[in-house]
Amino acid sequence: MIKKADYAASAWTAHFQNELEHQKRLNLTRRMVRSSRINGPEAEIDGGKMLLFSTNDYLGYSQRPELRRAARRAVEEWGTGAGASRLVSGNLGIYKELEDRVAVFKHTEDALVFPTGFMANLGVVATLAGPGDVIVSDALNHASLVDACRLSKAQIKIAAHSDVESYRSHLEDSRGRKVLIVTDGVFSMHGDVAPLPELAELAQAYGALLVVDDAHGTGVLGETGRGSLEYFNMPSGGVIQIGTFSKALGSLGGFVAGPALIIEFLKNRARTLFYTTGLPPATLAVNLESLNLIDRDSETRARLHRNIKKLRDGLKDVGLTLDEGPSAIVPVQIGEAGDALRMAESLKERGVFCPAMRPPTVPKGESRLRLTLMAVHTGEQIDVLISHIGDVSKELGLV
Ligand SMILES: *Cc1c(COP(=O)(O)O)cnc(C)c1O
């Protein structure tokens, strides 16, 4: 065992302490609260009962009796773990059923399931593009896409956020190279939707591949909850859609859906697919049942959208300006990290839990509250939120 004195004397200790001090001075210290869900949007946070406006469980599916039953049945039938990588003996039979179901759901030729959305992004982007290729990546893409681009060793060109002309000029400059265009479908901190029809057209015109990470669109957007492409009534065509079971679908796991050739290529090459263990049977069974539930349950999705409208209207009425967007993510711009923290603290004192988003999760000077809605929020709960935010905004001089 290392002696405390040796460890304390190392240059590492000073480094870690200085970095943490620095983060604290900038109001950027991170802390995990202890949280357990009680009922719908109610949770116990650090021992106190709170109303959540901070979960991506948009449809409340993580608590649904049908999905709990699917998990229990799978545990009884197949046990608790896959036991190996999918390429060895961990490719449980239910994987095939789930992947076929994802492909039908996303209207694509084929699909492939990964352990998480983060790993799907790493696997897809870093496998499709490599040294010598170009990735045009949106300035506000999720951290997992940013890391995926870096891991690929391709040349990375950052497009101004959802700025089609910026994408076009990067594509123009990359003629003669293989190009991947990579964007979130719904941006996780802004709640806005990427200009997918225009990006698909650009991809077509320049012979590029379009990869859309629809973590927040899947289950929420579109007539039947298929996500951002359906929101625009676009054909899935050659688009490579990444998604996650961890948000509206209430579970865990990532997937990619797209042309069969690309899925076959990923099956042969994606390292985040092989060098990790397959998902446990209960998770796979829940994921399958969750997609089925989306199809039978348009009412829950409709309730979510009524709640989104109610919150947006109410926040505008108290004088706040909001970024536009059709998703369940409603950001309230605040600016400085310290103000965002004070807003979140005041709300917490009033029993509403919604943490502040600060750099590097959002750009500097754009700290915000990231409110997320659920279908299971009641009208009264949303009214309470609006009234508290109105009061706190006045106290902080924001309106
Ligand atoms: C949450 C998120 C991911 C990661 O998904 P997990 O399944 O939670 O790993 C990827 N992309 C975006 C845009 C996300 O918001």
The ligand as an SDF file (V2000), in Angstrom:
LIG
                    3D

 15 15  0  0  0  0  0  0  0  0999 V2000
  -27.3430   11.7530  -23.4150 C   0  0  0  0  0  0  0  0  0  0  0  0
  -26.7540   11.9260  -24.7360 C   0  0  0  0  0  0  0  0  0  0  0  0
  -25.9020   10.9680  -25.2630 C   0  0  0  0  0  0  0  0  0  0  0  0
  -25.4310    9.7820  -24.4570 C   0  0  0  0  0  0  0  0  0  0  0  0
  -26.4200    8.8390  -24.3330 O   0  0  0  0  0  0  0  0  0  0  0  0
  -26.2950    7.7500  -23.1660 P   0  0  0  0  0  0  0  0  0  0  0  0
  -27.1450    6.6300  -23.6380 O   0  0  0  0  0  0  0  0  0  0  0  0
  -26.7980    8.4100  -21.9310 O   0  0  0  0  0  0  0  0  0  0  0  0
  -24.8640    7.3730  -23.0730 O   0  0  0  0  0  0  0  0  0  0  0  0
  -25.4500   11.1350  -26.5540 C   0  0  0  0  0  0  0  0  0  0  0  0
  -25.8170   12.2000  -27.2870 N   0  0  0  0  0  0  0  0  0  0  0  0
  -26.6190   13.1590  -26.8030 C   0  0  0  0  0  0  0  0  0  0  0  0
  -26.9870   14.3140  -27.6610 C   0  0  0  0  0  0  0  0  0  0  0  0
  -27.1030   13.0540  -25.5110 C   0  0  0  0  0  0  0  0  0  0  0  0
  -27.8780   14.0070  -25.0080 O   0  0  0  0  0  0  0  0  0  0  0  0
  1  2  1  0
  2  3  1  0
  2 14  2  0
  3  4  1  0
  3 10  2  0
  4  5  1  0
  5  6  1  0
  6  7  2  0
  6  8  1  0
  6  9  1  0
 10 11  1  0
 11 12  2  0
 12 13  1  0
 12 14  1  0
 14 15  1  0
M  END
$$$$
